[in-house]
């Protein structure tokens, strides 16, 4: 099966789709020299959607971020969730992913957390899908950011927060925490763990098996 990853970045979601058995094609408006699969530098809002068995989309999240709301810059960032949803063709399964503050823009989303997969990040993300998905149980966070086990993969590696009392990890720490081996710190800060997309894509495969009677 073939999956199209729109707004693919350096390929966090794409890697999870590959693990789930998909041949992956990525699309992003910016060059992605470390993207590990077939890549097209193109506009995700106009790229052809024909010929794929799953369409994954992670539109930019800056318009929904708490920081943009606090400093009054939301109007400077594109709000693309509705436009992406409008593009999704009927009859082809699709996923739209974004951050928690985008909840009001998404329809009946579910949340995934790194703790559900034994990762070293919490990294809560929301997903709207055109097919049913069951999320794992959300365990209690047995730790906190900066305790050596969990990291906040945002901003710049090695940073810290006096307000929240944590010290950031290195790029190596971030890679281990996210389950991603090839990205730079800036790329990791924009990515989701592959475990998330793998979980969702495997459930789509199970739905297909049930429908075909296998």
matplotlib code that plots the C-alpha trace (Angstrom):
import matplotlib.pyplot as plt

x = [0.0, 1.1, 0.8, 1.1, 2.5, 1.6, 3.6, 6.0, 9.0, 12.0, 9.8, 8.7, 5.2, 6.5, 8.8, 5.9, 3.9, 6.8, 7.0, 3.3, 4.0, 3.4, 5.4, 5.7, 5.8, 6.4, 5.4, 6.7, 7.0, 10.5, 13.5, 14.0, 17.5, 17.3, 13.8, 14.4, 11.8, 10.5, 10.1, 8.4, 9.2, 5.7, 2.6, 0.6, -2.6, -2.3, -0.3, -2.3, -3.9, -4.7, -3.1, -2.7, -4.2, -3.7, -3.3, -1.5, -1.5, 0.3, -0.5, 1.6, 0.7, 2.0, -1.4, -2.8, 0.2, -0.1, 2.9, 1.3, -1.8, 0.1, 2.2, -0.6, 1.1, -1.5, -2.6, 1.0, 0.7, -1.6, -4.7, -4.9, -6.8, -10.1, -8.5, -6.7, -9.9, -11.7, -9.1, -9.5, -11.1, -14.0, -13.1, -9.5, -8.6, -7.0, -5.5, -5.0, -2.6, -1.9, -1.2, -3.5, -4.5, -5.9, -8.7, -11.4, -10.4, -10.5, -13.5, -13.8, -10.0, -8.2, -4.9, -1.7, 1.1, 4.7, 4.0, 1.5, 4.5, 7.2, 9.0, 11.0, 8.6, 5.0, 4.4, 0.6, -0.8, -4.4, -5.6, -8.7, -9.3, -11.8, -11.7, -12.0, -8.9, -8.6, -6.0, -3.9, -4.6, -3.0, -0.8, 0.0, 3.1, 5.6, 8.2, 8.6, 10.3, 14.0, 14.3, 16.7, 13.9, 11.6, 12.5, 10.7, 11.6, 10.9, 13.0, 16.7, 18.5, 20.3, 18.0, 16.4, 13.5, 13.9, 10.1, 9.4, 12.6, 13.8, 17.0, 16.8, 18.6, 21.0, 20.1, 21.2, 18.8, 16.0, 16.6, 16.4, 13.3, 11.4, 12.5, 14.1, 17.7, 18.5, 17.1, 18.7, 17.5, 15.4, 13.8, 13.0, 11.3, 8.9, 8.3, 6.0, 7.3, 7.0, 5.2, 2.1, 1.6, 2.6, -0.2, -2.8, -1.7, -1.7, -5.3, -6.2, -4.6, -6.7, -9.9, -9.0, -8.5, -11.9, -13.6, -12.0, -12.8, -9.1]
y = [0.0, 3.6, 6.5, 10.2, 12.4, 16.0, 18.6, 15.8, 17.7, 15.4, 12.3, 11.4, 10.4, 8.9, 6.5, 5.2, 4.6, 2.7, 0.5, -0.2, -1.6, 1.4, 2.7, 6.4, 9.6, 12.9, 16.4, 19.7, 23.2, 23.4, 21.2, 18.3, 17.0, 14.3, 13.0, 9.2, 8.4, 9.6, 13.4, 16.2, 19.8, 21.1, 22.8, 20.2, 22.1, 21.5, 18.3, 15.5, 12.9, 10.2, 6.7, 6.5, 4.2, 6.6, 10.3, 11.7, 15.5, 17.5, 21.1, 23.8, 24.2, 27.7, 29.4, 27.3, 27.5, 29.0, 31.2, 32.7, 33.4, 35.1, 37.3, 38.1, 36.6, 34.0, 36.1, 35.8, 32.0, 30.0, 28.2, 25.3, 22.5, 23.3, 23.7, 20.4, 18.6, 20.1, 18.5, 15.0, 12.8, 10.4, 6.8, 7.2, 7.0, 10.1, 11.5, 15.1, 15.7, 18.7, 20.1, 20.1, 23.8, 23.0, 20.9, 23.3, 23.1, 19.2, 17.0, 14.4, 14.1, 11.5, 12.1, 10.1, 10.6, 9.2, 7.5, 5.3, 3.9, 3.9, 6.9, 9.6, 12.4, 13.1, 15.1, 15.1, 15.3, 15.2, 13.2, 13.4, 10.4, 9.2, 5.7, 4.3, 4.3, 3.1, 4.9, 3.0, 3.6, 6.9, 5.9, 8.3, 10.3, 8.5, 11.3, 14.9, 16.8, 17.2, 14.3, 12.4, 10.1, 12.6, 15.5, 18.3, 18.3, 21.9, 25.0, 24.2, 21.2, 21.8, 24.6, 25.1, 26.7, 28.6, 29.0, 25.2, 24.0, 21.7, 21.3, 20.2, 17.2, 17.0, 16.1, 12.6, 12.6, 13.9, 11.3, 8.5, 10.0, 10.3, 7.1, 8.9, 8.5, 10.8, 14.3, 17.5, 19.2, 21.7, 18.9, 16.9, 19.9, 19.8, 16.1, 13.5, 10.1, 7.4, 5.3, 7.5, 7.1, 3.4, 2.7, 4.5, 3.0, -0.6, -0.1, 1.0, -2.2, -4.2, -2.5, -3.5, -7.1, -7.2, -5.7, -8.2, -11.2, -12.0]
z = [0.0, -0.6, 1.8, 1.1, 3.9, 3.4, 5.3, 5.9, 7.4, 8.0, 8.1, 11.7, 10.7, 7.4, 9.3, 11.3, 8.2, 6.7, 9.8, 9.3, 5.9, 3.6, 0.7, 1.6, -0.4, 1.3, 0.3, 1.9, 0.7, 2.2, 1.0, 3.4, 2.7, 5.4, 4.5, 4.0, 1.4, -2.0, -1.6, -3.6, -2.8, -3.5, -2.0, 0.0, -0.8, -4.5, -4.7, -6.5, -4.1, -6.6, -6.3, -2.5, 0.1, 3.0, 3.2, 6.2, 6.9, 9.6, 8.7, 10.4, 14.1, 14.8, 14.4, 17.2, 19.6, 23.1, 22.3, 19.3, 21.3, 24.1, 21.9, 19.4, 16.4, 15.4, 12.4, 11.0, 10.6, 8.3, 9.7, 7.3, 9.1, 7.4, 4.0, 4.4, 5.4, 2.4, 0.2, 1.6, -1.1, -0.2, -0.3, 0.7, 4.5, 5.9, 9.0, 10.2, 13.0, 15.2, 18.6, 21.6, 21.3, 17.9, 19.5, 18.4, 14.8, 14.7, 14.6, 17.4, 17.7, 19.9, 21.7, 21.7, 24.2, 24.3, 27.6, 25.8, 23.8, 26.4, 24.9, 26.6, 25.7, 26.5, 23.4, 23.4, 19.8, 18.4, 15.4, 13.3, 11.2, 8.6, 10.1, 13.6, 15.8, 19.4, 21.4, 24.0, 27.7, 28.8, 31.7, 34.5, 33.8, 36.1, 36.0, 34.8, 32.0, 32.6, 35.1, 32.7, 31.6, 29.9, 27.6, 26.1, 22.4, 21.6, 21.0, 21.0, 22.3, 25.6, 26.6, 30.0, 31.7, 35.0, 35.3, 35.0, 36.5, 33.7, 31.8, 28.2, 26.7, 23.9, 20.3, 21.1, 24.1, 21.9, 19.2, 21.8, 23.4, 20.1, 18.5, 15.6, 14.6, 11.7, 12.5, 13.6, 16.8, 14.8, 12.8, 15.9, 17.4, 14.5, 14.3, 15.9, 17.1, 14.5, 17.1, 16.7, 13.0, 13.1, 15.7, 13.6, 10.3, 11.7, 12.9, 9.3, 8.1, 10.6, 9.4, 5.9, 6.9, 8.6, 5.6, 3.3, 5.6, 6.3]

ax = plt.figure().add_subplot(projection="3d")
ax.plot(x, y, z, "-o")
ax.set_aspect("equal")
plt.show()
